[in-house]
Amino acid sequence: MNPCEQVWQYIKKRFKNKTFENMELLKEWLYETLNAMDNQKVKSITSNHHYLKIFTSVFMV
């Protein structure tokens, strides 16, 4: 998955089984969820640990 898809997957996991009485409440929840994601959170979601592991083992970093 590309990084955008990974962020959406993160959001969808938190959205699962939630209900909202109206669209405004949904928008508010989405805004708060996105606002809570700092740069470190986005980095941790989008980094590919599998490739990083291979890279470090091949180059003995």
NUKOL-923416 format. One record per residue: x, y, z of N, C-alpha, C, O in turn; residue in three letters; residue number from 1. Coordinates in pm, 1 decimal. Example, Ala and Ser with C-alpha at 12.3 -4.5 7.8 and 13.67 -1.06 7.14 Angstrom:
# residues 2
<tiba <1319.0, -569.0, 780.0>, <1230.0, -450.0, 780.0>, <1320.0, -330.0, 780.0>, <1423.6, -331.9, 846.5>, "ala", 1>
<tiba <1285.0, -225.0, 708.0>, <1367.0, -106.0, 714.0>, <1290.0, 3.0, 787.0>, <1340.9, 113.8, 803.9>, "ser", 2>
//
This chain:
# residues 61
<tiba <83.2, -118.6, 0.0>, <0.0, 0.0, 0.0>, <87.7, 125.0, 0.0>, <194.6, 127.9, 60.9>, "met", 1>
<tiba <40.9, 226.0, -68.3>, <116.1, 350.9, -65.8>, <86.2, 424.7, 65.5>, <-7.6, 388.3, 136.4>, "asn", 2>
<tiba <165.1, 528.2, 98.4>, <147.0, 597.1, 226.6>, <6.5, 653.6, 248.4>, <-45.1, 647.0, 360.0>, "pro", 3>
<tiba <-55.6, 708.3, 145.5>, <-192.5, 762.3, 160.9>, <-289.7, 651.5, 198.6>, <-375.4, 670.3, 285.0>, "cys", 4>
<tiba <-276.7, 537.6, 134.8>, <-364.3, 423.8, 165.6>, <-342.5, 376.4, 308.7>, <-437.1, 335.7, 376.1>, "glu", 5>
<tiba <-218.8, 381.6, 354.5>, <-189.5, 339.4, 491.2>, <-253.1, 433.7, 593.7>, <-303.3, 389.1, 696.8>, "gln", 6>
<tiba <-250.7, 563.9, 565.0>, <-315.2, 659.8, 655.0>, <-465.7, 636.0, 656.9>, <-527.1, 636.9, 763.6>, "val", 7>
<tiba <-526.1, 614.6, 539.2>, <-670.2, 587.8, 534.4>, <-704.7, 458.9, 608.0>, <-808.8, 450.5, 673.2>, "trp", 8>
<tiba <-618.5, 359.1, 597.9>, <-642.4, 233.9, 670.4>, <-641.4, 259.6, 821.6>, <-725.1, 206.1, 894.3>, "gln", 9>
<tiba <-548.0, 340.5, 867.9>, <-539.9, 377.5, 1009.6>, <-670.3, 444.3, 1053.8>, <-725.2, 411.4, 1159.0>, "tyr", 10>
<tiba <-719.2, 538.4, 972.3>, <-843.5, 609.6, 1004.7>, <-962.3, 514.2, 1002.3>, <-1047.3, 519.0, 1091.2>, "ile", 11>
<tiba <-968.8, 428.3, 902.0>, <-1081.0, 334.9, 890.1>, <-1089.2, 240.5, 1009.3>, <-1198.8, 204.8, 1052.5>, "lys", 12>
<tiba <-974.5, 199.9, 1062.8>, <-975.2, 111.7, 1180.0>, <-1040.9, 180.2, 1299.4>, <-1109.7, 115.8, 1378.5>, "lys", 13>
<tiba <-1019.5, 310.1, 1311.9>, <-1079.7, 384.6, 1421.8>, <-1225.5, 418.6, 1395.0>, <-1301.6, 444.7, 1488.2>, "arg", 14>
<tiba <-1264.3, 418.4, 1269.6>, <-1399.6, 451.1, 1227.1>, <-1493.5, 331.4, 1239.5>, <-1614.9, 347.6, 1251.7>, "phe", 15>
<tiba <-1436.7, 212.5, 1236.4>, <-1514.7, 88.9, 1236.2>, <-1613.4, 84.5, 1353.0>, <-1577.8, 112.0, 1467.5>, "lys", 16>
<tiba <-1736.7, 49.8, 1321.6>, <-1845.1, 33.7, 1419.1>, <-1887.0, 162.5, 1489.7>, <-1956.1, 157.2, 1591.3>, "asn", 17>
<tiba <-1846.8, 276.0, 1438.1>, <-1892.1, 403.6, 1494.6>, <-2015.7, 449.0, 1419.1>, <-2028.6, 426.8, 1298.7>, "lys", 18>
<tiba <-2104.7, 511.7, 1490.2>, <-2222.1, 570.7, 1425.7>, <-2228.5, 718.3, 1463.1>, <-2187.5, 758.3, 1572.1>, "thr", 19>
<tiba <-2279.6, 796.6, 1372.4>, <-2290.9, 940.2, 1392.8>, <-2433.8, 981.0, 1361.1>, <-2494.0, 932.5, 1265.3>, "phe", 20>
<tiba <-2486.4, 1069.9, 1441.9>, <-2624.6, 1112.8, 1422.6>, <-2642.6, 1198.7, 1298.8>, <-2751.3, 1204.6, 1241.3>, "glu", 21>
<tiba <-2534.6, 1265.8, 1257.9>, <-2544.0, 1349.0, 1138.5>, <-2405.4, 1368.0, 1076.9>, <-2304.2, 1327.6, 1134.2>, "asn", 22>
<tiba <-2403.1, 1429.2, 961.3>, <-2278.2, 1447.5, 887.4>, <-2182.3, 1540.8, 961.0>, <-2060.7, 1523.1, 953.5>, "met", 23>
<tiba <-2235.4, 1638.6, 1031.0>, <-2149.6, 1731.7, 1105.0>, <-2070.1, 1660.1, 1213.6>, <-1952.4, 1690.3, 1233.9>, "glu", 24>
<tiba <-2131.7, 1567.1, 1282.8>, <-2060.7, 1490.4, 1385.8>, <-1953.2, 1402.4, 1323.8>, <-1845.3, 1386.3, 1380.8>, "leu", 25>
<tiba <-1981.9, 1346.1, 1208.8>, <-1880.8, 1267.7, 1137.2>, <-1763.4, 1356.1, 1098.1>, <-1648.0, 1318.5, 1118.3>, "leu", 26>
<tiba <-1791.8, 1472.3, 1042.9>, <-1685.4, 1565.5, 1002.8>, <-1601.8, 1607.7, 1123.1>, <-1479.3, 1616.4, 1114.8>, "lys", 27>
<tiba <-1669.0, 1633.8, 1234.3>, <-1598.9, 1673.7, 1356.2>, <-1506.4, 1562.2, 1404.0>, <-1391.1, 1587.2, 1439.2>, "glu", 28>
<tiba <-1557.2, 1439.2, 1405.3>, <-1475.3, 1324.6, 1447.0>, <-1354.6, 1308.8, 1354.9>, <-1243.0, 1286.6, 1401.8>, "trp", 29>
<tiba <-1376.8, 1320.2, 1224.7>, <-1267.9, 1305.8, 1128.2>, <-1164.8, 1416.4, 1147.0>, <-1044.5, 1390.5, 1144.4>, "leu", 30>
<tiba <-1210.8, 1538.0, 1165.6>, <-1120.4, 1650.8, 1188.2>, <-1035.7, 1627.3, 1313.0>, <-914.4, 1647.9, 1309.9>, "tyr", 31>
<tiba <-1097.4, 1585.0, 1421.4>, <-1024.4, 1559.9, 1546.3>, <-924.7, 1445.6, 1530.2>, <-813.0, 1452.2, 1581.5>, "glu", 32>
<tiba <-965.2, 1341.7, 1459.4>, <-876.2, 1227.8, 1436.5>, <-754.2, 1270.0, 1356.2>, <-641.4, 1234.7, 1390.5>, "thr", 33>
<tiba <-776.6, 1345.0, 1250.0>, <-665.3, 1391.3, 1167.2>, <-577.9, 1490.8, 1242.6>, <-455.6, 1488.6, 1229.0>, "leu", 34>
<tiba <-638.6, 1576.6, 1320.6>, <-563.3, 1675.5, 1397.6>, <-473.9, 1610.2, 1502.0>, <-367.5, 1662.9, 1534.5>, "asn", 35>
<tiba <-516.0, 1497.0, 1554.2>, <-439.1, 1426.8, 1657.3>, <-316.8, 1355.5, 1600.2>, <-228.7, 1312.3, 1674.5>, "ala", 36>
<tiba <-312.3, 1343.8, 1468.9>, <-200.7, 1273.2, 1405.3>, <-85.1, 1370.3, 1382.0>, <-88.9, 1450.8, 1289.0>, "met", 37>
<tiba <16.8, 1362.4, 1466.3>, <133.9, 1446.1, 1445.6>, <227.3, 1380.4, 1343.7>, <201.1, 1269.8, 1296.6>, "asp", 38>
<tiba <335.1, 1448.8, 1310.8>, <428.2, 1397.4, 1210.0>, <482.8, 1260.1, 1246.1>, <497.8, 1174.2, 1159.2>, "asn", 39>
<tiba <512.4, 1239.1, 1373.4>, <568.0, 1110.2, 1416.0>, <468.0, 997.6, 1394.3>, <506.0, 887.8, 1353.6>, "gln", 40>
<tiba <340.4, 1024.0, 1421.2>, <236.8, 922.3, 1400.8>, <225.9, 887.8, 1252.8>, <217.3, 770.4, 1216.9>, "lys", 41>
<tiba <226.3, 988.8, 1167.4>, <217.6, 964.2, 1023.0>, <339.5, 885.8, 976.2>, <326.7, 793.2, 896.1>, "val", 42>
<tiba <457.1, 921.9, 1025.4>, <578.7, 847.9, 989.5>, <567.7, 701.9, 1031.5>, <603.8, 612.3, 955.2>, "lys", 43>
<tiba <518.2, 677.6, 1152.0>, <509.9, 539.7, 1200.5>, <407.3, 458.6, 1121.9>, <425.0, 338.2, 1103.1>, "ser", 44>
<tiba <300.6, 523.2, 1076.0>, <198.9, 453.3, 997.7>, <251.3, 419.8, 858.8>, <227.1, 310.8, 807.0>, "ile", 45>
<tiba <323.0, 513.8, 799.1>, <360.9, 498.6, 658.5>, <496.8, 434.4, 637.0>, <530.5, 399.1, 524.0>, "thr", 46>
<tiba <574.9, 418.5, 741.4>, <705.4, 355.4, 720.7>, <686.9, 205.9, 698.4>, <598.8, 142.9, 756.8>, "ser", 47>
<tiba <769.6, 152.4, 615.1>, <759.7, 10.3, 584.7>, <872.4, -62.3, 657.0>, <985.8, -66.0, 609.3>, "asn", 48>
<tiba <840.7, -119.1, 770.8>, <941.9, -184.3, 853.7>, <1004.8, -304.5, 783.5>, <1120.8, -336.8, 809.1>, "his", 49>
<tiba <931.4, -369.9, 697.2>, <985.0, -484.8, 623.8>, <1103.6, -441.4, 538.0>, <1209.2, -504.5, 541.7>, "his", 50>
<tiba <1086.6, -334.5, 461.1>, <1194.7, -286.4, 375.7>, <1310.3, -230.8, 457.4>, <1426.6, -248.1, 421.0>, "tyr", 51>
<tiba <1279.0, -164.9, 566.7>, <1383.4, -112.3, 653.4>, <1467.2, -225.4, 711.6>, <1589.4, -213.7, 720.1>, "leu", 52>
<tiba <1404.1, -332.9, 751.1>, <1473.7, -449.5, 806.5>, <1567.5, -511.1, 702.2>, <1682.2, -543.9, 732.8>, "lys", 53>
<tiba <1518.5, -526.3, 580.2>, <1600.7, -581.2, 471.9>, <1719.7, -489.8, 445.5>, <1832.8, -536.7, 432.9>, "ile", 54>
<tiba <1694.3, -359.9, 437.1>, <1800.5, -263.5, 410.5>, <1909.1, -271.7, 516.7>, <2027.7, -277.6, 484.5>, "phe", 55>
<tiba <1868.7, -272.2, 642.6>, <1968.3, -274.8, 749.6>, <2045.5, -406.3, 753.5>, <2163.7, -407.3, 787.9>, "thr", 56>
<tiba <1980.8, -516.4, 719.1>, <2052.6, -643.9, 719.2>, <2149.1, -654.2, 601.6>, <2259.1, -707.5, 616.4>, "ser", 57>
<tiba <2109.5, -604.3, 486.4>, <2196.1, -610.9, 367.8>, <2316.8, -519.6, 384.1>, <2428.9, -557.7, 350.6>, "val", 58>
<tiba <2293.9, -399.7, 435.2>, <2402.6, -303.1, 446.0>, <2463.8, -299.7, 585.4>, <2549.1, -215.6, 613.9>, "phe", 59>
<tiba <2421.0, -390.3, 672.1>, <2473.2, -402.8, 808.3>, <2479.1, -268.5, 879.6>, <2580.0, -232.5, 940.2>, "met", 60>
<tiba <2369.7, -196.2, 870.9>, <2362.5, -63.7, 934.0>, <2327.7, -80.9, 1080.0>, <2316.3, 17.7, 1152.8>, "val", 61>
//
